[in-house]
Amino acid sequence: MYKIGFIGLGIMGKPMARNLLKAGYQLVVYDINIDAMKDLVKDGAKEGKSPGDVASQSEVIITMLPNSPEVREVVLGDNGVIDGVRSGSVLIDMSSIAPLTSKEVAEKLQQKGVVMLDAPVSGGEPKAIDGTLAIMVGGPQETFDKVKDILGLMGASVKLVGDIGSGNITKLANQIIVALNIAAIGEAMTLAAKAGVNPERVYEAIKSGLAGSTALDAKMPMILNGNFKPGFRIELHIKDLMNALETARELNVPDTLTRKVLEIMQSLKADGKAKNDHGGLIQYYEKLADVEVRKK
């Protein structure tokens, strides 16, 4: 079994690391949140002193961080992964970041004989806990084959989609579709509620038709109960859509709908709802229509 380093023990990283521990892997962990580290140490992990220290003790290093600047800092900064990593090791960055950052970091690591995969995930906290995330991977086939079993302990779907950066391109596509889907749910269900039709019955009537989706099934029960406890926070989806817009601009690709949903999310952030689940997008429509979409 490979010795694994895990850096980034937030809402997603902590349960993902736990699933590796449950499978019997030796784990060295690091996070700036000391309490998060201590929780994993109680589960059997070893505490690392820095990203570089984690890398020096590991053959496979996994990072799960908020955004591009944090990945650059953890991997390339002082006491970063690059300072401690050994030639022949593999870095799997499971953060959702800008594809160009993935390529930049991979090039720097390659100079030290280290191969990087970008492997962002989809599914939110519930799927991180039960190990059924969708994992989208970019990088060499040979390296992917080496670590696929490790990724399979965290995800039900693990797919290699292309070269380095392809994982994050796929994640951006995923996040655009998810955001637009949730916004459409909010707009449609607010219309139904304002018209006096029971939104729960509307959901039951349409969920098996063409309008049905994983997003609809995941978010409608939460909406109907007024539960916006985060599985995936609005502020994180804002980050992803901003990365999507940046990439679209670089590639000269139209981004009309993405830009509009980002505007809605920014409005909710201004209303103090940045840490709500992204299913809380419906609150934008509810506020403007002066109606709530809830169980009757």
C-alpha positions in Angstrom: 0.0 0.0 0.0 1.2 3.5 -0.8 1.8 5.9 2.0 -0.6 8.8 1.5 -0.3 12.5 2.5 -3.6 14.4 2.6 -3.6 18.2 2.7 -6.8 20.1 3.2 -9.3 18.8 5.7 -12.3 21.0 5.2 -16.0 20.0 4.6 -15.0 17.7 1.8 -11.4 16.8 2.6 -12.0 15.4 6.1 -14.5 12.7 5.1 -12.5 11.9 2.0 -9.4 11.3 4.2 -11.5 9.3 6.6 -12.5 6.9 3.8 -8.8 6.2 3.0 -8.1 5.5 6.7 -11.0 3.1 6.9 -9.5 1.3 3.9 -6.3 0.7 5.9 -4.0 3.3 4.3 -1.3 5.0 6.3 -2.1 8.7 6.2 -0.1 11.8 7.1 -2.4 14.9 7.2 -2.1 18.6 7.3 -4.4 21.6 7.6 -4.1 25.1 8.9 -7.2 24.2 11.1 -5.5 22.4 14.0 -8.8 20.9 15.2 -9.5 19.3 11.8 -6.0 17.7 12.0 -6.6 16.4 15.5 -9.9 14.8 14.5 -8.1 12.8 11.8 -5.3 11.9 14.2 -7.9 10.4 16.6 -9.0 8.3 13.6 -5.4 7.0 13.1 -3.7 9.5 10.9 -0.3 11.0 11.6 0.0 14.8 12.0 2.2 16.6 9.5 4.1 19.8 10.4 3.7 21.4 7.0 2.9 20.5 3.4 6.6 19.9 2.8 6.7 17.6 5.8 3.7 15.6 4.6 5.2 15.2 1.1 8.5 14.0 2.5 6.7 11.1 4.2 4.4 10.2 1.3 4.4 8.4 -2.0 1.1 9.8 -3.0 0.1 13.3 -1.9 -3.6 14.5 -2.2 -4.6 18.1 -1.9 -8.2 19.3 -1.4 -8.1 23.1 -1.2 -10.4 26.1 -1.8 -8.9 27.6 -5.0 -6.0 28.3 -7.2 -4.0 30.6 -4.9 -4.2 28.0 -2.0 -3.0 25.2 -4.3 0.0 27.4 -5.5 0.9 28.3 -2.0 0.6 24.7 -0.6 2.5 23.1 -3.4 5.0 25.8 -4.5 5.3 28.1 -1.5 7.6 28.1 1.4 7.6 24.7 3.2 5.4 23.6 0.3 5.0 20.1 -1.2 7.7 20.9 -3.7 10.3 21.3 -0.9 9.7 17.9 0.6 8.5 15.7 -2.3 10.6 12.9 -3.6 11.2 12.0 -7.3 8.7 9.3 -8.4 5.9 10.5 -6.1 2.4 11.5 -7.4 0.5 14.6 -6.5 -3.3 14.3 -6.9 -4.9 17.7 -6.7 -8.6 17.2 -6.0 -9.3 20.9 -5.6 -11.6 22.7 -8.1 -9.3 25.3 -9.6 -8.4 27.1 -12.9 -7.1 24.6 -15.5 -4.1 26.9 -16.3 -3.0 26.7 -12.6 -3.1 22.9 -12.8 -0.8 23.0 -15.8 1.5 25.5 -14.2 1.9 23.5 -11.0 2.3 20.3 -12.9 5.2 21.7 -14.9 7.0 22.8 -11.8 6.6 19.4 -10.2 7.7 17.6 -13.3 11.1 19.3 -12.9 11.4 17.4 -9.7 10.4 14.1 -11.2 6.9 14.2 -9.8 3.7 13.6 -11.8 0.5 15.5 -11.1 -3.1 14.6 -11.7 -5.9 17.1 -11.5 -8.9 15.3 -10.1 -11.7 17.6 -9.0 -14.9 16.1 -7.5 -18.6 16.5 -7.7 -21.2 15.4 -5.2 -20.9 17.6 -2.1 -20.5 16.6 1.5 -23.0 13.7 1.5 -21.1 11.9 -1.3 -17.8 12.8 0.2 -18.9 11.0 3.4 -20.2 7.9 1.8 -17.4 7.7 -0.8 -19.6 8.1 -3.9 -18.2 11.2 -5.4 -17.8 11.7 -9.2 -14.1 12.2 -9.8 -12.9 13.8 -13.1 -9.2 13.2 -13.8 -6.6 14.8 -16.0 -3.1 13.4 -16.5 -1.1 10.5 -17.9 -2.9 7.1 -18.3 0.0 5.3 -16.6 -0.2 7.4 -13.5 -4.0 7.3 -13.4 -3.8 3.5 -13.5 -1.4 3.5 -10.5 -3.8 5.5 -8.2 -7.2 4.6 -9.6 -7.9 2.2 -6.7 -7.1 5.0 -4.2 -9.5 7.4 -6.0 -12.1 4.6 -6.0 -12.3 4.6 -2.2 -13.5 8.2 -2.4 -15.6 8.1 -5.6 -18.2 5.8 -7.2 -17.3 7.2 -10.6 -13.6 7.8 -11.5 -12.9 8.8 -15.1 -9.8 9.9 -16.9 -10.9 12.6 -19.3 -7.6 13.8 -20.9 -4.3 15.4 -20.2 -3.4 17.6 -17.1 -6.0 20.4 -16.8 -8.8 18.3 -18.4 -10.1 17.3 -15.0 -10.8 20.9 -14.1 -12.2 21.7 -17.5 -14.7 18.9 -16.9 -15.4 20.2 -13.4 -16.1 23.7 -14.8 -18.6 22.2 -17.3 -20.2 20.2 -14.4 -20.5 23.4 -12.3 -22.1 25.4 -15.1 -24.7 22.7 -15.7 -25.4 22.3 -11.9 -25.7 26.0 -11.4 -28.1 26.5 -14.3 -30.1 23.5 -13.3 -30.6 24.7 -9.7 -31.4 28.2 -10.9 -34.0 26.7 -13.3 -35.5 24.7 -10.4 -35.7 27.9 -8.3 -37.4 29.9 -11.1 -39.9 27.2 -12.0 -40.9 26.3 -8.4 -41.3 29.9 -7.4 -43.7 30.3 -10.4 -45.7 27.3 -9.2 -45.9 28.5 -5.6 -46.9 32.0 -6.6 -49.6 30.6 -8.8 -51.0 28.7 -5.8 -50.0 25.2 -6.9 -48.4 22.9 -4.3 -44.7 22.8 -5.2 -44.3 19.3 -3.7 -46.9 18.0 -6.0 -45.3 19.8 -9.0 -42.0 18.0 -8.1 -43.6 14.6 -7.9 -45.3 15.2 -11.2 -42.2 16.2 -13.2 -39.4 14.3 -11.6 -39.7 11.2 -13.8 -40.0 13.2 -17.0 -37.5 15.1 -19.1 -37.2 17.9 -16.4 -36.1 15.3 -13.8 -32.4 15.4 -12.8 -30.0 14.5 -10.0 -30.0 18.2 -9.0 -33.8 18.2 -8.8 -33.9 15.1 -6.6 -31.1 16.4 -4.4 -32.3 19.9 -3.9 -36.1 19.9 -3.9 -36.5 18.0 -0.6 -34.1 20.5 1.0 -36.0 23.5 -0.5 -39.4 22.1 0.6 -38.1 21.8 4.2 -36.4 25.3 4.1 -33.1 23.5 4.7 -30.1 25.3 3.2 -27.4 23.8 5.4 -24.4 23.5 3.1 -23.4 20.5 1.3 -21.8 22.8 -1.2 -21.7 26.5 -0.3 -22.9 29.3 -2.6 -19.5 31.1 -2.1 -17.7 28.0 -3.4 -19.9 27.8 -6.4 -19.2 31.5 -7.1 -15.5 30.6 -7.1 -16.1 27.9 -9.6 -18.2 30.0 -11.9 -15.6 32.8 -11.8 -13.0 30.2 -12.9 -15.4 29.2 -15.7 -15.8 32.7 -16.9 -12.0 33.3 -16.8 -11.5 30.1 -18.9 -14.3 31.1 -21.3 -12.7 34.4 -21.8 -9.3 32.9 -22.5 -10.9 30.5 -25.1 -13.3 33.1 -26.5 -16.3 31.0 -25.6 -19.8 32.6 -24.9 -20.8 32.6 -21.3 -24.2 34.3 -21.2 -26.1 32.0 -18.8 -23.2 31.4 -16.5 -22.7 35.1 -16.1 -26.4 35.5 -15.2 -26.4 32.8 -12.6 -23.2 34.2 -11.1 -25.0 37.5 -10.8 -27.8 35.8 -8.8 -25.3 34.1 -6.5 -23.5 37.4 -5.9 -26.8 39.0 -5.0 -27.4 36.2 -2.4 -23.9 36.7 -1.1 -24.6 40.4 -0.6 -27.7 39.3 1.4 -25.5 37.3 3.8 -26.3 33.9 2.3 -22.8 33.0 1.0 -22.5 30.0 3.3 -25.9 28.6 2.4 -26.1 25.5 0.2 -26.3 26.3 -3.4 -29.8 25.0 -3.4 -30.5 28.3 -1.6 -30.5 29.9 -5.1 -34.2 29.7 -4.9 -34.2 32.4 -2.2 -33.4 35.0 -4.9 -36.6 34.2 -6.7 -38.6 33.8 -3.5 -37.6 37.3 -2.4 -38.5 38.9 -5.6 -41.8 37.1 -5.9 -42.7 37.5 -2.2 -43.4 33.8 -1.8 -41.8 30.7 -0.2 -41.6 27.3 -1.8 -42.2 25.0 1.1 -44.2 21.9 2.1 -47.9 22.7 2.6 
